[in-house]
Amino acid sequence: MERFINLTEENLADEHLSCIIRSKKGHPGVDAKRQWLAERLKEGHVFRKLDEKATVFIEYAPLETAWTPVVGDNYLYLYCLWVDSGHKGKGYGRALMEYCLADARRQGRSGVCMLGAQKQRSWLSDQKFARKFGFEVADRTEDGYELLALSFDGTTPAFAPAAKRQQIDSQELTIYYDWQCPYVARAVERVKQYCAENGVLLKLELVDTLQKAKELPGVFNNWGVFYKGRFETVNLLDAAYLQRILKK
């Protein structure tokens, strides 16, 4: 098994953020992610990665300080577990998940939770893989998103009440986002360009505090899209996906 390392305040500036290592040039998303992580690491946020240039990592945080509209006592929230196709079948995903679960037990946590859906969706961690470890549905929204949890003590977390509404008053294309994912910066620019070129009204809402994240009007891992007042997706958008939403 290859060696894994955790990002720290001391090595953050020098280590690759492995989900964006394909970029050889400077990348605004990487800079934004580093700045975001610099604050989150102080709160117990964990970013653990394979110690090589590979997209193999896990990212999680105490639920109390996780930027997601999920509430519960003493849980960890798993943002992302990603093993690229070239590294599958080597046990890396299992090793990372087992590390997270062991860390939760070491901290005396009540369990670990993560965002899922009735049908697997892009930009969400593999929920079938999580279920192999005992994750079960703890809460769900009417449009098919689920909160998966592995409870150690019988308690369960839940979506915040506002998140389960999955609705806003505005009819404009509205996107809530933060800098947890380095791909967000590129997605924001793509959406802005498309909307400017096609005369689409766009409202971008930067989630820049924990309070805003906990009070969001829909499920959120780092990105949430609304159109005509209804929640659409947590997926980052390309032009084709955006066109499908705007045709509704």
KEKOL-632717 format. One line per 3 residues: number of its first residue (from 1); their letters; for each residue x, y, z of N, C-alpha, C. Coordinates in nm, 3 decimals, decimal comma. Example, Ala and Ser with C-alpha at 12.3 -4.5 7.8 and 13.67 -1.06 7.14 Angstrom:
% KEKOL-632717
1) AS) 1,319 -0,569 0,780 1,230 -0,450 0,780 1,320 -0,330 0,780 | 1,285 -0,225 0,708 1,367 -0,106 0,714 1,290 0,003 0,787
% end
This chain:
% KEKOL-632717
1) MER) 0,084 -0,120 0,000 0,000 0,000 0,000 0,087 0,125 0,000 | 0,053 0,220 -0,087 0,128 0,344 -0,093 0,105 0,428 0,032 | 0,194 0,522 0,055 0,185 0,608 0,172 0,087 0,723 0,146
4) FIN) 0,005 0,752 0,244 -0,086 0,865 0,238 -0,035 0,976 0,330 | -0,073 1,098 0,298 -0,038 1,211 0,384 -0,161 1,298 0,404 | -0,164 1,369 0,516 -0,269 1,465 0,545 -0,215 1,605 0,519
7) LTE) -0,297 1,690 0,461 -0,259 1,830 0,446 -0,262 1,897 0,583 | -0,164 1,984 0,605 -0,152 2,059 0,730 -0,126 2,205 0,696 | -0,132 2,288 0,797 -0,100 2,429 0,775 0,044 2,445 0,726
10) ENL) 0,131 2,351 0,764 0,272 2,361 0,726 0,297 2,316 0,583 | 0,225 2,214 0,534 0,254 2,165 0,398 0,152 2,206 0,294 | 0,048 2,279 0,333 -0,061 2,313 0,242 -0,013 2,388 0,118
13) ADE) 0,081 2,478 0,135 0,126 2,559 0,022 0,205 2,479 -0,079 | 0,263 2,368 -0,039 0,354 2,293 -0,126 0,292 2,167 -0,186 | 0,190 2,112 -0,122 0,133 1,986 -0,170 0,033 2,010 -0,283
16) HLS) 0,028 1,915 -0,377 -0,073 1,918 -0,480 -0,209 1,892 -0,417 | -0,311 1,966 -0,464 -0,448 1,931 -0,432 -0,488 1,829 -0,537 | -0,491 1,704 -0,499 -0,486 1,596 -0,598 -0,605 1,591 -0,692
19) CII) -0,715 1,660 -0,662 -0,826 1,658 -0,756 -0,805 1,755 -0,872 | -0,695 1,827 -0,876 -0,674 1,925 -0,981 -0,532 1,915 -1,038 | -0,465 1,802 -1,013 -0,324 1,791 -1,051 -0,303 1,788 -1,202
22) RSK) -0,410 1,774 -1,282 -0,394 1,777 -1,427 -0,351 1,915 -1,476 | -0,378 2,017 -1,398 -0,345 2,154 -1,437 -0,198 2,185 -1,407 | -0,121 2,212 -1,511 0,020 2,243 -1,494 0,041 2,393 -1,469
25) KGH) -0,053 2,476 -1,516 -0,042 2,619 -1,498 -0,116 2,660 -1,371 | -0,101 2,787 -1,335 -0,174 2,838 -1,220 -0,324 2,823 -1,242 | -0,396 2,795 -1,139 -0,540 2,770 -1,150 -0,611 2,845 -1,038
28) PGV) -0,708 2,932 -1,074 -0,776 3,012 -0,969 -0,847 2,926 -0,867 | -0,897 2,809 -0,911 -0,966 2,722 -0,818 -0,875 2,664 -0,712 | -0,749 2,638 -0,750 -0,652 2,585 -0,654 -0,619 2,691 -0,550
31) DAK) -0,598 2,814 -0,595 -0,568 2,922 -0,500 -0,683 2,943 -0,402 | -0,806 2,942 -0,456 -0,924 2,961 -0,371 -0,938 2,846 -0,272 | -0,912 2,724 -0,320 -0,922 2,607 -0,233 -0,818 2,614 -0,121
34) RQW) -0,697 2,652 -0,153 -0,593 2,662 -0,050 -0,632 2,763 0,058 | -0,684 2,877 0,016 -0,724 2,978 0,112 -0,839 2,927 0,199 | -0,934 2,859 0,137 -1,048 2,803 0,211 -0,999 2,698 0,310
37) LAE) -0,910 2,609 0,265 -0,858 2,505 0,351 -0,775 2,559 0,466 | -0,704 2,667 0,443 -0,620 2,725 0,547 -0,700 2,757 0,672 | -0,824 2,800 0,653 -0,911 2,828 0,766 -0,977 2,701 0,819
40) RLK) -1,015 2,611 0,730 -1,088 2,491 0,771 -1,000 2,394 0,849 | -0,872 2,386 0,816 -0,784 2,292 0,886 -0,779 2,323 1,036 | -0,795 2,448 1,070 -0,795 2,487 1,211 -0,918 2,435 1,284
43) EGH) -1,021 2,398 1,206 -1,147 2,353 1,263 -1,160 2,200 1,267 | -1,051 2,132 1,233 -1,054 1,987 1,234 -1,082 1,923 1,099 | -1,086 2,005 0,994 -1,107 1,954 0,858 -0,989 1,866 0,818
46) VFR) -1,016 1,754 0,751 -0,912 1,659 0,710 -0,913 1,643 0,559 | -0,798 1,661 0,497 -0,777 1,630 0,355 -0,660 1,532 0,351 | -0,690 1,407 0,321 -0,590 1,300 0,319 -0,576 1,249 0,176
49) KLD) -0,453 1,237 0,127 -0,430 1,205 -0,012 -0,316 1,107 -0,030 | -0,317 1,041 -0,144 -0,204 0,956 -0,180 -0,083 1,044 -0,202 | 0,031 1,002 -0,154 0,152 1,084 -0,161 0,220 1,070 -0,298
52) EKA) 0,144 1,107 -0,401 0,197 1,113 -0,538 0,100 1,198 -0,619 | 0,135 1,224 -0,745 0,048 1,305 -0,830 -0,065 1,219 -0,883 | -0,168 1,207 -0,802 -0,281 1,121 -0,836 -0,407 1,176 -0,773
55) TVF) -0,521 1,148 -0,836 -0,649 1,191 -0,782 -0,702 1,082 -0,690 | -0,645 1,073 -0,573 -0,681 0,973 -0,473 -0,682 1,044 -0,338 | -0,803 1,071 -0,285 -0,809 1,147 -0,159 -0,944 1,131 -0,093
58) IEY) -0,948 1,170 0,034 -1,073 1,181 0,109 -1,071 1,315 0,181 | -1,189 1,372 0,196 -1,200 1,502 0,262 -1,323 1,500 0,353 | -1,302 1,532 0,481 -1,413 1,530 0,576 -1,388 1,631 0,687
61) APL) -1,493 1,657 0,766 -1,483 1,759 0,871 -1,585 1,730 0,980 | -1,564 1,786 1,099 -1,668 1,778 1,202 -1,798 1,837 1,148 | -1,909 1,770 1,168 -2,035 1,818 1,113 -2,068 1,958 1,165
64) ETA) -2,028 1,987 1,289 -2,059 2,118 1,346 -1,996 2,232 1,266 | -1,883 2,206 1,200 -1,815 2,310 1,122 -1,811 2,279 0,974 | -1,884 2,177 0,931 -1,890 2,143 0,788 -1,985 2,238 0,717
67) WTP) -1,943 2,287 0,602 -2,022 2,385 0,527 -2,129 2,312 0,445 | -2,229 2,264 0,514 -2,338 2,191 0,452 -2,461 2,203 0,542 | -2,583 2,210 0,486 -2,703 2,227 0,568 -2,751 2,096 0,629
70) VVG) -2,663 2,036 0,706 -2,692 1,912 0,777 -2,670 1,938 0,926 | -2,758 1,887 1,009 -2,746 1,909 1,153 -2,741 1,774 1,224 | -2,675 1,772 1,337 -2,662 1,650 1,415 -2,555 1,668 1,520
73) DNY) -2,554 1,581 1,615 -2,459 1,591 1,726 -2,342 1,495 1,706 | -2,220 1,553 1,704 -2,100 1,473 1,719 -2,067 1,383 1,600 | -2,107 1,422 1,481 -2,077 1,344 1,361 -1,959 1,405 1,285
76) LYL) -1,901 1,325 1,195 -1,815 1,376 1,090 -1,895 1,381 0,960 | -1,866 1,479 0,876 -1,931 1,490 0,746 -1,827 1,464 0,638 | -1,855 1,367 0,551 -1,764 1,328 0,444 -1,800 1,406 0,318
79) YCL) -1,716 1,503 0,282 -1,740 1,582 0,161 -1,716 1,501 0,035 | -1,602 1,433 0,030 -1,561 1,372 -0,096 -1,463 1,257 -0,072 | -1,486 1,148 -0,142 -1,392 1,036 -0,149 -1,376 1,003 -0,296
82) WVD) -1,254 1,020 -0,348 -1,234 1,011 -0,492 -1,109 0,930 -0,522 | -1,126 0,828 -0,605 -1,014 0,751 -0,657 -1,029 0,746 -0,808 | -0,933 0,802 -0,882 -0,947 0,807 -1,027 -0,934 0,668 -1,089
85) SGH) -0,976 0,658 -1,214 -0,985 0,527 -1,279 -0,850 0,456 -1,286 | -0,742 0,530 -1,298 -0,610 0,469 -1,309 -0,560 0,408 -1,179 | -0,627 0,437 -1,069 -0,583 0,387 -0,939 -0,686 0,297 -0,871
88) KGK) -0,794 0,265 -0,943 -0,895 0,177 -0,886 -0,842 0,033 -0,878 | -0,901 -0,043 -0,787 -0,863 -0,182 -0,773 -0,739 -0,206 -0,690 | -0,688 -0,104 -0,626 -0,566 -0,117 -0,546 -0,593 -0,105 -0,396
91) GYG) -0,719 -0,089 -0,360 -0,755 -0,081 -0,219 -0,744 0,059 -0,160 | -0,721 0,159 -0,245 -0,704 0,294 -0,192 -0,834 0,350 -0,133 | -0,946 0,328 -0,203 -1,072 0,379 -0,153 -1,106 0,320 -0,018
94) RAL) -1,088 0,190 -0,003 -1,114 0,124 0,124 -1,021 0,178 0,234 | -0,894 0,196 0,200 -0,799 0,245 0,300 -0,839 0,384 0,348 | -0,882 0,470 0,256 -0,921 0,605 0,293 -1,049 0,606 0,377
97) MEY) -1,147 0,526 0,337 -1,271 0,519 0,415 -1,243 0,463 0,554 | -1,164 0,358 0,561 -1,133 0,300 0,692 -1,059 0,398 0,780 | -0,974 0,481 0,721 -0,904 0,584 0,799 -1,005 0,682 0,858
100) CLA) -1,101 0,726 0,777 -1,203 0,820 0,823 -1,285 0,760 0,937 | -1,328 0,637 0,919 -1,410 0,573 1,022 -1,331 0,551 1,151 | -1,205 0,512 1,136 -1,121 0,495 1,255 -1,097 0,628 1,325
103) DAR) -1,080 0,734 1,246 -1,061 0,867 1,304 -1,186 0,910 1,380 | -1,303 0,881 1,324 -1,428 0,915 1,392 -1,438 0,843 1,526 | -1,403 0,717 1,527 -1,409 0,641 1,653 -1,305 0,692 1,751
106) RQG) -1,187 0,724 1,701 -1,081 0,776 1,788 -1,124 0,905 1,855 | -1,198 0,988 1,782 -1,245 1,115 1,836 -1,368 1,099 1,926 | -1,422 0,977 1,934 -1,542 0,956 2,012 -1,667 1,007 1,943
109) RSG) -1,665 1,009 1,809 -1,778 1,059 1,734 -1,895 0,960 1,735 | -2,013 1,012 1,704 -2,131 0,927 1,697 -2,144 0,857 1,564 | -2,070 0,903 1,463 -2,076 0,840 1,332 -2,024 0,932 1,224
112) VCM) -2,046 0,890 1,099 -2,003 0,965 0,981 -2,122 0,974 0,886 | -2,140 1,089 0,822 -2,250 1,105 0,727 -2,201 1,169 0,598 | -2,280 1,158 0,492 -2,242 1,210 0,361 -2,367 1,231 0,278
115) LGA) -2,356 1,314 0,176 -2,467 1,340 0,085 -2,473 1,232 -0,022 | -2,593 1,180 -0,046 -2,615 1,081 -0,151 -2,745 1,111 -0,223 | -2,792 1,014 -0,298 -2,917 1,028 -0,372 -2,972 0,891 -0,403
118) QKQ) -3,103 0,884 -0,429 -3,165 0,756 -0,463 -3,099 0,696 -0,587 | -3,060 0,782 -0,681 -2,985 0,741 -0,798 -2,852 0,814 -0,795 | -2,741 0,741 -0,813 -2,609 0,802 -0,806 -2,600 0,922 -0,899
121) RSW) -2,547 1,032 -0,850 -2,534 1,154 -0,930 -2,388 1,194 -0,938 | -2,356 1,261 -1,049 -2,220 1,311 -1,066 -2,186 1,407 -0,954 | -2,058 1,418 -0,923 -2,005 1,508 -0,823 -2,046 1,469 -0,681
124) LSD) -2,097 1,348 -0,664 -2,120 1,293 -0,531 -2,038 1,166 -0,517 | -1,987 1,141 -0,398 -1,908 1,020 -0,375 -1,994 0,896 -0,399 | -1,929 0,786 -0,430 -1,996 0,661 -0,465 -2,071 0,605 -0,344
127) QKF) -2,204 0,616 -0,347 -2,281 0,573 -0,231 -2,292 0,421 -0,221 | -2,282 0,350 -0,332 -2,281 0,204 -0,324 -2,159 0,157 -0,245 | -2,047 0,225 -0,269 -1,925 0,192 -0,196 -1,945 0,221 -0,048
130) ARK) -2,007 0,333 -0,015 -2,030 0,369 0,125 -2,122 0,269 0,194 | -2,221 0,219 0,122 -2,315 0,124 0,182 -2,246 -0,006 0,222 | -2,137 -0,040 0,154 -2,063 -0,161 0,191 -2,006 -0,151 0,332
133) FGF) -1,988 -0,028 0,380 -1,935 -0,007 0,515 -2,046 0,008 0,618 | -2,171 0,003 0,572 -2,283 0,011 0,665 -2,359 0,143 0,664 | -2,326 0,234 0,572 -2,401 0,359 0,563 -2,545 0,330 0,523
136) EVA) -2,639 0,399 0,588 -2,781 0,383 0,560 -2,846 0,520 0,548 | -2,965 0,524 0,491 -3,036 0,651 0,474 -3,084 0,702 0,609 | -3,042 0,823 0,643 -3,084 0,886 0,769 -3,192 0,991 0,745
139) DRT) -3,195 1,048 0,625 -3,294 1,151 0,591 -3,298 1,162 0,440 | -3,405 1,219 0,386 -3,415 1,234 0,241 -3,503 1,354 0,207 | -3,486 1,404 0,085 -3,571 1,511 0,034 -3,672 1,450 -0,062
142) EDG) -3,776 1,526 -0,094 -3,880 1,475 -0,182 -3,829 1,454 -0,324 | -3,721 1,522 -0,363 -3,671 1,508 -0,500 -3,556 1,408 -0,511 | -3,536 1,325 -0,410 -3,448 1,212 -0,428 -3,309 1,221 -0,369
145) YEL) -3,275 1,331 -0,305 -3,145 1,337 -0,238 -3,156 1,270 -0,102 | -3,047 1,209 -0,058 -3,046 1,136 0,067 -2,926 1,174 0,152 | -2,945 1,171 0,281 -2,835 1,184 0,375 -2,802 1,044 0,424
148) LAL) -2,683 0,997 0,391 -2,640 0,865 0,433 -2,558 0,877 0,560 | -2,577 0,783 0,652 -2,504 0,790 0,779 -2,465 0,651 0,825 | -2,348 0,643 0,884 -2,304 0,524 0,957 -2,299 0,564 1,103
151) SFD) -2,396 0,516 1,179 -2,408 0,554 1,319 -2,339 0,452 1,408 | -2,262 0,500 1,503 -2,197 0,412 1,600 -2,280 0,395 1,727 | -2,374 0,487 1,751 -2,445 0,486 1,880 -2,598 0,494 1,866
154) GTT) -2,648 0,480 1,744 -2,793 0,482 1,724 -2,852 0,619 1,696 | -2,775 0,726 1,714 -2,823 0,859 1,680 -2,809 0,881 1,530 | -2,885 0,977 1,477 -2,878 1,005 1,333 -2,880 1,157 1,308
157) PAF) -2,807 1,203 1,208 -2,812 1,342 1,165 -2,931 1,362 1,073 | -2,953 1,487 1,028 -3,066 1,516 0,940 -3,035 1,640 0,857 | -3,105 1,653 0,745 -3,097 1,777 0,670 -3,161 1,888 0,754
160) APA) -3,105 2,008 0,749 -3,168 2,122 0,814 -3,304 2,146 0,749 | -3,402 2,197 0,824 -3,537 2,216 0,769 -3,539 2,296 0,639 | -3,460 2,403 0,631 -3,460 2,485 0,510 -3,409 2,407 0,390
163) AKR) -3,312 2,319 0,412 -3,256 2,241 0,303 -3,359 2,147 0,241 | -3,448 2,094 0,320 -3,546 1,999 0,269 -3,654 2,066 0,184 | -3,668 2,197 0,194 -3,766 2,266 0,112 -3,726 2,266 -0,035
166) QQI) -3,596 2,278 -0,061 -3,545 2,277 -0,198 -3,613 2,383 -0,286 | -3,641 2,499 -0,227 -3,710 2,605 -0,300 -3,659 2,742 -0,255 | -3,665 2,838 -0,347 -3,637 2,977 -0,316 -3,744 3,063 -0,382
169) DSQ) -3,753 3,189 -0,344 -3,854 3,280 -0,401 -3,815 3,326 -0,542 | -3,686 3,346 -0,565 -3,641 3,399 -0,693 -3,667 3,301 -0,807 | -3,707 3,354 -0,922 -3,729 3,272 -1,042 -3,605 3,268 -1,131
172) ELT) -3,507 3,352 -1,103 -3,385 3,356 -1,183 -3,300 3,231 -1,161 | -3,213 3,204 -1,257 -3,111 3,103 -1,237 -3,024 3,149 -1,120 | -3,021 3,070 -1,014 -2,950 3,108 -0,892 -2,858 2,994 -0,851
175) IYY) -2,732 3,028 -0,825 -2,634 2,928 -0,787 -2,567 2,968 -0,657 | -2,574 2,879 -0,560 -2,501 2,894 -0,435 -2,372 2,814 -0,447 | -2,261 2,871 -0,403 -2,133 2,801 -0,416 -2,036 2,846 -0,309
178) DWQ) -1,938 2,759 -0,281 -1,824 2,799 -0,198 -1,697 2,748 -0,266 | -1,584 2,762 -0,200 -1,455 2,730 -0,263 -1,400 2,595 -0,217 | -1,486 2,509 -0,162 -1,439 2,379 -0,115 -1,386 2,292 -0,228
181) CPY) -1,444 2,305 -0,347 -1,401 2,228 -0,463 -1,325 2,319 -0,560 | -1,204 2,282 -0,600 -1,127 2,368 -0,690 -1,186 2,380 -0,830 | -1,279 2,293 -0,867 -1,343 2,304 -0,998 -1,452 2,411 -1,000
184) VAR) -1,492 2,460 -0,884 -1,601 2,558 -0,877 -1,566 2,687 -0,951 | -1,442 2,734 -0,937 -1,404 2,861 -1,001 -1,425 2,854 -1,152 | -1,385 2,744 -1,212 -1,403 2,727 -1,356 -1,551 2,718 -1,392
187) AVE) -1,629 2,648 -1,309 -1,772 2,634 -1,335 -1,844 2,768 -1,327 | -1,806 2,851 -1,230 -1,866 2,984 -1,217 -1,840 3,066 -1,342 | -1,717 3,066 -1,391 -1,684 3,145 -1,510 -1,759 3,095 -1,633
190) RVK) -1,774 2,964 -1,646 -1,847 2,908 -1,760 -1,992 2,952 -1,758 | -2,055 2,946 -1,641 -2,195 2,986 -1,630 -2,210 3,135 -1,656 | -2,121 3,216 -1,600 -2,128 3,360 -1,622 -2,116 3,393 -1,771
193) QYC) -2,023 3,328 -1,839 -2,003 3,354 -1,981 -2,126 3,312 -2,062 | -2,179 3,195 -2,033 -2,296 3,147 -2,108 -2,415 3,241 -2,087 | -2,439 3,280 -1,965 -2,554 3,366 -1,935 -2,537 3,504 -1,998
196) AEN) -2,416 3,557 -1,998 -2,392 3,687 -2,060 -2,415 3,681 -2,211 | -2,371 3,572 -2,273 -2,384 3,558 -2,419 -2,526 3,528 -2,463 | -2,608 3,475 -2,372 -2,743 3,433 -2,409 -2,854 3,510 -2,339
199) GVL) -2,816 3,617 -2,271 -2,915 3,703 -2,208 -2,993 3,637 -2,096 | -2,928 3,550 -2,022 -2,993 3,479 -1,911 -2,963 3,551 -1,781 | -3,067 3,583 -1,706 -3,047 3,646 -1,576 -2,985 3,545 -1,480
202) LKL) -2,879 3,586 -1,413 -2,804 3,496 -1,326 -2,780 3,562 -1,191 | -2,802 3,488 -1,086 -2,773 3,534 -0,951 -2,676 3,437 -0,887 | -2,556 3,484 -0,854 -2,455 3,402 -0,790 -2,447 3,438 -0,643
205) ELV) -2,456 3,336 -0,558 -2,455 3,356 -0,413 -2,334 3,284 -0,353 | -2,232 3,360 -0,317 -2,113 3,301 -0,254 -2,145 3,267 -0,109 | -2,128 3,142 -0,074 -2,147 3,097 0,064 -2,013 3,112 0,134
208) DTL) -1,997 3,219 0,208 -1,867 3,252 0,266 -1,864 3,251 0,417 | -1,969 3,198 0,479 -1,968 3,178 0,624 -2,036 3,046 0,658 | -2,001 2,991 0,772 -2,063 2,868 0,817 -2,213 2,886 0,837
211) QKA) -2,253 2,999 0,888 -2,395 3,023 0,912 -2,474 3,019 0,781 | -2,422 3,083 0,676 -2,490 3,078 0,547 -2,503 2,935 0,497 | -2,398 2,856 0,516 -2,400 2,718 0,470 -2,505 2,637 0,543
214) KEL) -2,516 2,656 0,672 -2,612 2,579 0,752 -2,756 2,620 0,723 | -2,778 2,739 0,670 -2,913 2,790 0,646 -2,954 2,785 0,499 | -2,879 2,715 0,416 -2,907 2,711 0,273 -3,043 2,648 0,244
217) PGV) -3,110 2,693 0,137 -3,246 2,646 0,107 -3,251 2,518 0,026 | -3,142 2,445 0,018 -3,139 2,319 -0,055 -3,015 2,241 -0,017 | -3,011 2,112 -0,054 -2,894 2,031 -0,022 -2,771 2,091 -0,090
220) FNN) -2,654 2,070 -0,030 -2,535 2,143 -0,075 -2,412 2,070 -0,027 | -2,322 2,044 -0,120 -2,192 1,988 -0,086 -2,084 2,093 -0,107 | -2,104 2,179 -0,203 -2,022 2,298 -0,232 -2,085 2,378 -0,346
223) WGV) -2,201 2,332 -0,396 -2,263 2,390 -0,516 -2,410 2,351 -0,518 | -2,498 2,447 -0,544 -2,640 2,417 -0,552 -2,707 2,509 -0,652 | -2,783 2,452 -0,746 -2,843 2,527 -0,857 -2,995 2,529 -0,842
226) FYK) -3,053 2,649 -0,854 -3,198 2,667 -0,853 -3,240 2,736 -0,983 | -3,359 2,701 -1,032 -3,416 2,770 -1,148 -3,568 2,769 -1,133 | -3,628 2,885 -1,159 -3,772 2,905 -1,142 -3,816 2,867 -1,001
229) GRF) -3,729 2,896 -0,906 -3,760 2,874 -0,766 -3,738 2,734 -0,715 | -3,703 2,641 -0,805 -3,687 2,501 -0,764 -3,542 2,458 -0,768 | -3,505 2,371 -0,675 -3,370 2,316 -0,674 -3,352 2,222 -0,792
232) ETV) -3,237 2,233 -0,859 -3,210 2,151 -0,977 -3,102 2,046 -0,954 | -2,986 2,087 -0,902 -2,876 1,991 -0,895 -2,762 2,041 -0,807 | -2,681 1,945 -0,760 -2,554 1,977 -0,696 -2,439 1,962 -0,796
235) NLL) -2,470 1,926 -0,920 -2,367 1,905 -1,022 -2,311 2,038 -1,072 | -2,180 2,043 -1,092 -2,123 2,156 -1,164 -2,172 2,151 -1,308 | -2,193 2,270 -1,368 -2,261 2,278 -1,496 -2,167 2,302 -1,613
238) DAA) -2,189 2,229 -1,722 -2,131 2,267 -1,850 -2,244 2,327 -1,934 | -2,215 2,371 -2,056 -2,315 2,440 -2,137 -2,435 2,351 -2,167 | -2,409 2,224 -2,198 -2,518 2,133 -2,234 -2,614 2,113 -2,117
241) YLQ) -2,558 2,093 -1,999 -2,641 2,072 -1,880 -2,721 2,198 -1,849 | -2,657 2,312 -1,861 -2,724 2,439 -1,835 -2,839 2,460 -1,933 | -2,819 2,427 -2,059 -2,925 2,440 -2,158 -3,047 2,355 -2,122
244) RIL) -3,022 2,234 -2,073 -3,133 2,146 -2,036 -3,214 2,205 -1,922 | -3,145 2,266 -1,827 -3,216 2,327 -1,714 -3,299 2,445 -1,761 | -3,242 2,528 -1,846 -3,310 2,651 -1,889 -3,428 2,623 -1,980
247) KK) -3,438 2,505 -2,037 -3,551 2,470 -2,123 -3,673 2,431 -2,042 | -3,657 2,412 -1,913 -3,770 2,368 -1,831 -3,872 2,479 -1,813
% end
